[in-house]
Amino acid sequence: MAEIFRNLMAFAGTFSLIAAVVMMVLHGLIAIISHKKEMSSRQERYIVYIGIAVALLLIPFYYFPA
């Protein structure tokens, strides 16, 4: 039972870390390209969607030792 809980926590941590890193990188790239640090709500929404999509696509590559 503890192993299942540990794996679920590792999955949640890995997923959120990958999504957050992708979002920060995209935010930085958009700020560099547009020369503005402020984003519209539409840009922020797309950044979040892309970050979550990348994290979902990388799920098969997560490794959690049992």
Secondary structure, 3 states (H helix, E strand, C coil): CHHHHHHHHHHHHHHHHHHHHHHHHHHHHHHHHHCCCCCCHHHHHHHHHHHHHHHHHCHHHCCCCC
